[in-house]
Amino acid sequence: MRAVRVAVAACAIAIMLGVTSAGASNGLPAPGSPKQVAALVAASHKIDVLPRDLDPAFENVGDNTPARYYAVTKNGCTGVKQCVFGRLGSKTAVVLFGDSHAWMWLPALVNVASSDGFKLVLIWMPGCPAASLSVWNPDTHSVLTACNSFRSSSVALIKKLAPALVLLASRTTNMYGAHHELFSNAAWQAGLEKTIGALKTKATAVAVIGDITAFNVQLPECLATYPEHVQHCS
């Protein structure tokens, strides 16, 4: 149950933060106040029937990615000029860096960038975590060498940009290394610390956005199976 509440809370907060004047034209939902979101999360364990007015519709939930609102980000963002949001003319820059688990926070963080007056730069590559590690490519059954190159060049560009803050976010569950073995916690920590060390300066702070809860079932499939008993999926 706690895991479900955590997931709901993460989604609710993202929705709460997700709208700007620019974002609204992209079809993002209207935000709730912190009080409203807190109340909805607290009551989430009482929901037993799947609502009928979901946005997007339940059958389209798999396509509800940041690309729905920001098409330019769909296949990854390279450099520091391709995917820029918020206050574009601001001299203060914040970089969001990592894999798709960084990309997913974009709709929420664009609103923060606009309201707080900074420029948000998204740099991400599918399957390529921010941690300095060689990851396994299941499609080629080999190391994803393009990831290492992308990470190295991105770190160099970020350092040249000298942002006020770099936010790192990555998928951390079921990640495989160069020998097709799961990374240990120690190896992952070392790789993450290496990236942080490479980016952190007197002018640039670095922070890590914790990963979302991983479930042992596909939640949309489970909810489709139990539309009138959704707590089974907890």
N, C-alpha and C positions, 0 to 999 in steps of 0.2 A: 504493500500500500504506500509506503513512504516513497518508493521509487516512482510510482505513478504521480504522487504529489509533486515530487521534484521536477518531473518532466512537464507537468501542467504549469508549474510555477515558471519554469524557463520559457515556455511558449507564451504564457500570459505577459511576462515582463517584456519579451520581445515585441509583442503586439502593442503593449502600453507605450513603448518607446518608438514604435516604428513609423510614425507618420510625420511628414513635413509638408509644407505647401507644395514642394516638388513631388514628394512621395505620394501625396493624395491623388495627384493626377495619374499616377501609375497604378492606381487601384488598390493601394494598401488600405487595410481596415482602419476605422477610426480608433484612436487610442482610448483606453480607460484611465481613470485616475489611479494613483497608487492604492488608495483606499478601496476602490472598486475591485481592482485586481486581487488585493489581499483577501477580500471577502469571497471572491469567486474561487480562489485557490483553496481557501479553508473549507469551502462547501463541496469541493470536487469529489470527495470520497462518497458523497451521497447520490451522485449521478448514477442512474441505473439504465436509462434509456438514451440511446444515441440521438442527439438533436437532429431535427429535419432541416434546419436553416443554416447548415454549415457553409462557410465560405473559405476556400472553394468547396464545391460539392464533393461528397465523400469519394466518389469514383475518380475524382481528379486530384486527390490529395498528393499522389506521387509526383505530380508536376508542380507542386507549390514550393518552388525554389526561388532564391533571389533573382534568377534570370527572368522570372515572371514580371518583375518590377524594373529590373536593370539588365536589359538584354545584353549589353556589352560585356557583362561579366561571365557569361554562360560557360565558356570553355577555358577560363583562367584569365588572369591579369598579369602582364609582365611590365616591367619598368615602373616609373613613378608618374606617368602621364596618361596611361590608357584608361584607368578606372579611378577617377577622382570625383568626390562628392562633397556635400556640405557647402561651406563658404569658400568658393573657389579662389577668391582673391585674398584670402587670409594669409598672413605670413607665418601663422602657427599651423604646423602639420602634425597629424597623427596617422601612423601607418598600421593597418590591419594585415597581418602576415601569417601565412600558413597554407593549409589545404582546404578542402571543402568545409571543414568544421570551423574555419575562419570565415569563409565566404558566407555561411549561413547567418552570421550575425550582422551582415551589412544592412538589412532593412531597419534594424533597431538602432544601429550606430549612426546612420545617416541623420536621423532625427537629432541625436545628441550633437553631432557636428554642426548642424544648422543652427540649433538653439544656442549652443555655447560659442559659436563663431570661429570654428577652426575648419581646416581642410582635411578631409579623410581620404587617404590613399589606400586602396585595396591592392594587395599583391598576393596572388594565390595560384597554386597549381594542383590539379586533381591528383590525389594519392601521394602528395609530397608534404610531409609534416614539417613544421618549423624546426624541430629538433634535428641536430646535425648527425644524421644516421643514414646509412645506405639501406633502402627499403626494397622489398621483393616485389617484382611485377608479375602478378599471376597470369597475365596474358602472354607474356614472353617466356615465363619460367626462368627469369634471370633478374639481376639487380636493375632497378630503375635508375640507370646512370643519368638520364636527363634531369632527374630530381636533384642530384648532387650539383649539377651544373647550374640549374635554376636557382638553387638556394645560395650558392656562392656568389653568383652575379647579382642576385637580389640584395644580399647583405651589403655588397659593395655600393649598390645604388642607394640603399637606405642610409648608409653612413654618409654618403655624399649629400643627400637631401638634408641630413641633420634634423630630423623631426623632434618635436618636444616629447613624443611618446611613441613607442612601438608596442602594439598589442599582438601577442602570439597566441594562436589557437590551432589545435590539431586534433584529429581523431587519435584516440589513445587505446582503443579496444581492438584486439585481434590484429595487431600490427606485426608483420613479419620482416625479419632482417635478411642479410645477404645470403645466409645458408638456409633460407626458408624455415627459420625457427622464430618463435615468438620472442620479442624483445623482453628482457628482464626489466624490472623496475629500475635497477641500478644503471643499466645501459641507457634506458630512456632518460633518466635523470641527468646522466653525464652528457648525453647529446643535447638536451635542452639547455643545460648550463653552458655548454660551448657556444650555442647560438646567442644566448643572453650576453655572455662575455664579449662576443664579437660586436654586438650592437650597442651595448651600454656605454655611454660617455658622460661627461659632466653636463652636456647639453641635452642628452637623450636618455629618458627613463625607459625601462622595459617592464612590462607586466604580462602575466599569463592569464588567459581566460580559461577557466576549468572546463573540461569536456562535459557533454551531456551524459545522462544515464543511458547505459546500454541494456537492452532487454533481450531475453532469450527466445522471444517470439517476435514476428513482424506485427506491430500493433495494428496497422490498418486491416490486415487479414483477420486478426483476432476480433477486432471490433465488428467486422463484417459478419463473422460467425456468431457473435453474441450481441446483436444490435439492441436487444431489450434487457441484457444482463451484462453491461459493460464492465462491471467490477470483477467479472471472471478474468479479465485481462490484467488485473493487478497481481 
